[in-house]
Amino acid sequence: MPQLNTSTWFITIISMIITLFILFQLKVSKHCYPKNPELKPTEKINQYIPWENKWTKIYSPLSLPHQ
């Protein structure tokens, strides 16, 4: 039974890792990051909501009386 030749595995794995690293660096370096992120104004809009000050109760179907 012939033996598997593993003499080139090291250089293959190392070259693959280096290639992936270079490709990843190129991809990251071409990405556009925002230079000065600005906060959006967070102004509260005052509008009257009729249920805002009222207490409401939500009935679950299991708590309703049987019909």
TORPA-4810 file (N, C-alpha, C, O; in nm, 3 decimals):
<nodes>
NODE_1_0.083_-0.117_0.000_0.000_0.000_0.000_0.089_0.125_0.000_0.178_0.137_0.084_M
NODE_2_0.066_0.218_-0.093_0.156_0.336_-0.100_0.132_0.432_0.017_0.021_0.446_0.069_P
NODE_3_0.238_0.496_0.055_0.230_0.590_0.168_0.194_0.729_0.116_0.235_0.768_0.006_Q
NODE_4_0.118_0.803_0.195_0.074_0.937_0.156_0.192_1.034_0.171_0.257_1.037_0.275_L
NODE_5_0.217_1.111_0.067_0.327_1.207_0.069_0.278_1.336_0.135_0.194_1.407_0.080_N
NODE_6_0.332_1.365_0.252_0.290_1.485_0.326_0.399_1.592_0.328_0.392_1.684_0.410_T
NODE_7_0.495_1.582_0.244_0.608_1.675_0.248_0.568_1.816_0.202_0.632_1.913_0.242_S
NODE_8_0.465_1.829_0.120_0.427_1.962_0.070_0.311_2.023_0.148_0.267_2.133_0.116_T
NODE_9_0.263_1.954_0.248_0.149_2.006_0.323_0.182_2.134_0.398_0.100_2.227_0.401_W
NODE_10_0.300_2.141_0.457_0.337_2.258_0.537_0.338_2.384_0.452_0.278_2.485_0.491_F
NODE_11_0.403_2.381_0.339_0.412_2.500_0.254_0.276_2.536_0.196_0.246_2.653_0.173_I
NODE_12_0.194_2.436_0.171_0.060_2.462_0.119_-0.027_2.532_0.223_-0.097_2.629_0.192_T
NODE_13_-0.022_2.485_0.344_-0.103_2.544_0.451_-0.054_2.685_0.484_-0.135_2.776_0.501_I
NODE_14_0.077_2.704_0.492_0.132_2.836_0.522_0.099_2.936_0.412_0.060_3.049_0.441_I
NODE_15_0.113_2.896_0.287_0.081_2.988_0.177_-0.068_3.021_0.174_-0.106_3.133_0.140_S
NODE_16_-0.151_2.926_0.208_-0.295_2.951_0.213_-0.330_3.049_0.324_-0.413_3.138_0.303_M
NODE_17_-0.268_3.036_0.439_-0.293_3.129_0.550_-0.245_3.269_0.514_-0.315_3.367_0.541_I
NODE_18_-0.130_3.280_0.454_-0.078_3.412_0.413_-0.169_3.476_0.309_-0.196_3.596_0.315_I
NODE_19_-0.215_3.397_0.215_-0.305_3.450_0.111_-0.436_3.498_0.171_-0.484_3.605_0.135_T
NODE_20_-0.493_3.421_0.261_-0.616_3.463_0.327_-0.597_3.589_0.409_-0.684_3.676_0.412_L
NODE_21_-0.483_3.600_0.475_-0.454_3.719_0.554_-0.443_3.843_0.463_-0.497_3.948_0.496_F
NODE_22_-0.375_3.830_0.352_-0.360_3.943_0.259_-0.494_3.982_0.200_-0.524_4.101_0.189_I
NODE_23_-0.574_3.884_0.162_-0.706_3.915_0.107_-0.795_3.984_0.210_-0.867_4.078_0.178_L
NODE_24_-0.789_3.937_0.332_-0.868_3.999_0.438_-0.823_4.143_0.463_-0.905_4.232_0.482_F
NODE_25_-0.692_4.165_0.464_-0.640_4.301_0.484_-0.683_4.394_0.371_-0.716_4.510_0.395_Q
NODE_26_-0.682_4.345_0.250_-0.725_4.428_0.137_-0.874_4.460_0.147_-0.916_4.572_0.118_L
NODE_27_-0.951_4.363_0.187_-1.095_4.386_0.199_-1.125_4.487_0.310_-1.209_4.575_0.291_K
NODE_28_-1.059_4.475_0.422_-1.082_4.567_0.533_-1.032_4.707_0.499_-1.095_4.806_0.537_V
NODE_29_-0.921_4.718_0.429_-0.866_4.849_0.398_-0.952_4.926_0.298_-0.945_5.049_0.293_S
NODE_30_-1.031_4.857_0.218_-1.118_4.924_0.121_-1.255_4.960_0.177_-1.336_5.024_0.110_K
NODE_31_-1.280_4.918_0.301_-1.410_4.946_0.361_-1.415_5.092_0.405_-1.318_5.145_0.460_H
NODE_32_-1.529_5.158_0.381_-1.544_5.299_0.417_-1.609_5.309_0.555_-1.722_5.266_0.576_C
NODE_33_-1.535_5.367_0.647_-1.586_5.389_0.782_-1.631_5.535_0.793_-1.571_5.622_0.729_Y
NODE_34_-1.734_5.563_0.871_-1.773_5.703_0.889_-1.666_5.777_0.969_-1.616_5.728_1.070_P
NODE_35_-1.630_5.897_0.922_-1.522_5.970_0.988_-1.571_6.039_1.115_-1.507_6.028_1.220_K
NODE_36_-1.682_6.109_1.108_-1.735_6.178_1.224_-1.880_6.139_1.246_-1.970_6.204_1.192_N
NODE_37_-1.905_6.037_1.322_-2.045_6.001_1.346_-2.112_6.109_1.430_-2.059_6.153_1.532_P
NODE_38_-2.229_6.151_1.385_-2.303_6.256_1.454_-2.430_6.200_1.514_-2.492_6.109_1.459_E
NODE_39_-2.466_6.256_1.628_-2.589_6.214_1.693_-2.708_6.279_1.626_-2.704_6.396_1.588_L
NODE_40_-2.814_6.203_1.612_-2.936_6.258_1.558_-3.008_6.334_1.669_-3.004_6.293_1.785_K
NODE_41_-3.074_6.442_1.635_-3.147_6.514_1.740_-3.264_6.430_1.790_-3.342_6.375_1.712_P
NODE_42_-3.275_6.423_1.919_-3.380_6.341_1.979_-3.479_6.432_2.049_-3.481_6.442_2.172_T
NODE_43_-3.561_6.498_1.971_-3.663_6.586_2.026_-3.792_6.508_2.044_-3.836_6.436_1.954_E
NODE_44_-3.851_6.524_2.161_-3.976_6.454_2.186_-4.089_6.535_2.124_-4.103_6.655_2.149_K
NODE_45_-4.170_6.469_2.045_-4.284_6.533_1.983_-4.401_6.522_2.079_-4.445_6.412_2.113_I
NODE_46_-4.451_6.636_2.122_-4.563_6.637_2.216_-4.694_6.630_2.139_-4.735_6.726_2.074_N
NODE_47_-4.756_6.518_2.148_-4.887_6.504_2.087_-4.978_6.431_2.185_-4.936_6.343_2.260_Q
NODE_48_-5.102_6.471_2.181_-5.198_6.418_2.277_-5.242_6.279_2.235_-5.292_6.258_2.124_Y
NODE_49_-5.224_6.184_2.325_-5.269_6.047_2.302_-5.374_6.019_2.409_-5.342_6.024_2.528_I
NODE_50_-5.497_5.990_2.370_-5.604_5.978_2.468_-5.582_5.870_2.573_-5.630_5.884_2.685_P
NODE_51_-5.512_5.762_2.541_-5.495_5.654_2.637_-5.366_5.670_2.718_-5.331_5.582_2.797_W
NODE_52_-5.298_5.779_2.700_-5.172_5.798_2.770_-5.193_5.808_2.921_-5.116_5.749_2.998_E
NODE_53_-5.294_5.882_2.964_-5.316_5.903_3.107_-5.421_5.809_3.165_-5.446_5.813_3.286_N
NODE_54_-5.479_5.728_3.085_-5.583_5.638_3.133_-5.523_5.502_3.168_-5.426_5.457_3.108_K
NODE_55_-5.585_5.439_3.267_-5.543_5.305_3.302_-5.627_5.207_3.221_-5.750_5.212_3.226_W
NODE_56_-5.564_5.122_3.150_-5.637_5.025_3.069_-5.603_4.885_3.117_-5.493_4.859_3.167_T
NODE_57_-5.698_4.798_3.099_-5.677_4.660_3.138_-5.697_4.572_3.015_-5.792_4.590_2.940_K
NODE_58_-5.608_4.480_2.997_-5.618_4.388_2.885_-5.661_4.253_2.942_-5.596_4.197_3.030_I
NODE_59_-5.770_4.204_2.892_-5.823_4.077_2.940_-5.769_3.963_2.855_-5.777_3.967_2.732_Y
NODE_60_-5.715_3.865_2.920_-5.674_3.748_2.845_-5.797_3.658_2.825_-5.887_3.659_2.909_S
NODE_61_-5.802_3.582_2.717_-5.920_3.499_2.690_-5.950_3.398_2.800_-6.065_3.358_2.818_P
NODE_62_-5.849_3.356_2.874_-5.871_3.256_2.978_-5.934_3.317_3.103_-5.997_3.245_3.181_L
NODE_63_-5.919_3.448_3.123_-5.975_3.509_3.244_-6.118_3.559_3.225_-6.182_3.602_3.321_S
NODE_64_-6.169_3.554_3.103_-6.305_3.599_3.077_-6.405_3.495_3.130_-6.373_3.376_3.137_L
NODE_65_-6.525_3.540_3.168_-6.624_3.442_3.216_-6.667_3.348_3.106_-6.667_3.383_2.988_P
NODE_66_-6.704_3.228_3.146_-6.748_3.129_3.047_-6.884_3.165_2.993_-6.969_3.218_3.065_H
NODE_67_-6.905_3.136_2.869_-7.033_3.170_2.805_-7.117_3.045_2.786_-7.228_3.052_2.734_Q
</nodes>
